[in-house]
């Protein structure tokens, strides 16, 4: 491990996708030692910047300097469901070689792969225990774990690697309350430089510094998220005041210019009248007219200069005021009658009937079977145990936790149009614009999108489906969404006139939905909790 102070230096980093879209534009900045939270709106380029820093993407121009080894936890861990858990832990090579030797394979390369790591299996079991997983998980694949279990296994594996600089992209996505507490403990004791992209405010409050990627600029503020938020709000208040003052100054200069021109015009009329009435000698009247013309020209130049300066000051002040665009989600009315049966949930001992426009949450620890319950509901698969969920309506919209089922080669527009085949393409484009997907962006392949952008498209595909869903089934819908978009999603779901079944570990999000029913899935049983 390097003994140099760990940091990342970005020098005019620019990245342009093959279709010409600018992902990063002349990014410069320094991220120093300690823990740094990297924040920004969906699509700002946070994940892309991490991938460039990790060497996974080569910048089109500019450089990234890292003062040590860089390791990264990607956002889409579940993209390869066949990946062994041992690989997440970083022990796959040594473990495979050790087991081959134990089976009688004495090839030299097997011993080279093990090296001095003869206790690799015991070490792997210790890592699994730290992640809250049983020893037998060592022989499983990512597809056999929940999203939260996958994330925890990868996190403990990364910490054991002890790289100089570690990059974490949304590490608390899919994690239950206990697992989030474990992540917080890991972060508090992390050695080396740690850079975390997250929308989890609790995690961001553990940071020593906060960097924001906004409008292709990287700014770093000392302190956790709350300190950055206070700094940003104060900065914006000052910018708004400066803009208001600059606008007033411009209006004042315009008014003074008009008043000055009026005075000159009045003087000119008086002089002309005096000349016509021959109250002054002709030569004197001519001299006065010439002087007035010179004075008017000088005044015009002076007043124009002041007005131009005021206009430039207003433009500069306005540039410092953020004009953040936000997602606008309007859900169609599926026509659910208030008492209409929409679905049922049960555990063999009790059954709950959901009707009309009710909001239901299913909570529980990672691995409890929440996602399996939703999959059985959506795909009408008979449950193996007593836990079951059955839909009673024809149109069910499903947003899965893992988005690896999307076709990365398909365009955004084709993906959404496939869910709404009877809707004219121009109307689909208009609706996508409300999800901040506009212009040429609708032609981009899904594989080129950031995690947040990809999630917005998946959300749009579900919410804009035609016919509209009578029941929305959402598995961790706030993952990858920035805080402003979460606000819009909450408002849309509150106004939605269909039923909602949501699995989430985000208690703040659930509290805002106005739940009618909250069920905890634990040890093969559903237990009703206070809403």
Secondary structure, 3 states (H helix, E strand, C coil): CCCCCCCEEEEEEEEECCCCCEEEEEEEEEECCCEEEEECCCCCCHHHHHHHHCCCCCCCEEEEEECCCEEEECCCHHHCCCCEHHHHHCCHHHHHHHHHHHCCCCCHHHHHHHCCCCCHHHHHHHHHHHCCCCHHHHHCEHHHCCHHHHHHHHHHHHHHHCCCEEEEECCCCCCCHHHHHHHHHHHHCCCCEEEEECCCHHHHCCCCEEEEEECCEEEEEECCHHHHHHHHHHHHHHHHHHHHHHHHHHHHHHHHHHHHHHHHHHHHHHHHHHHHCCCCCHHHHHHHHHHHHHHHHHHHHHHHHHHHHHHHHHHHHHHCCCCCCCCCCCCCCCCCCCCCEEEEEECCCCEEEEECCCEEEEECCCCCCHHHHHHHHHCCCCCCCCCEEEECCCCEEEECCCCCCCCCCCEHHHHHHHHCCCCCHHHHHHHHHCCCCCHHHHHCEHHHCCHHHHHHHHHHHHHCCCCCCCEEEEECCCCCCCHHHHHHHHHHHHHCCCEEEEECCCHHHHHHHCCCEEEEEECCEEEEECC
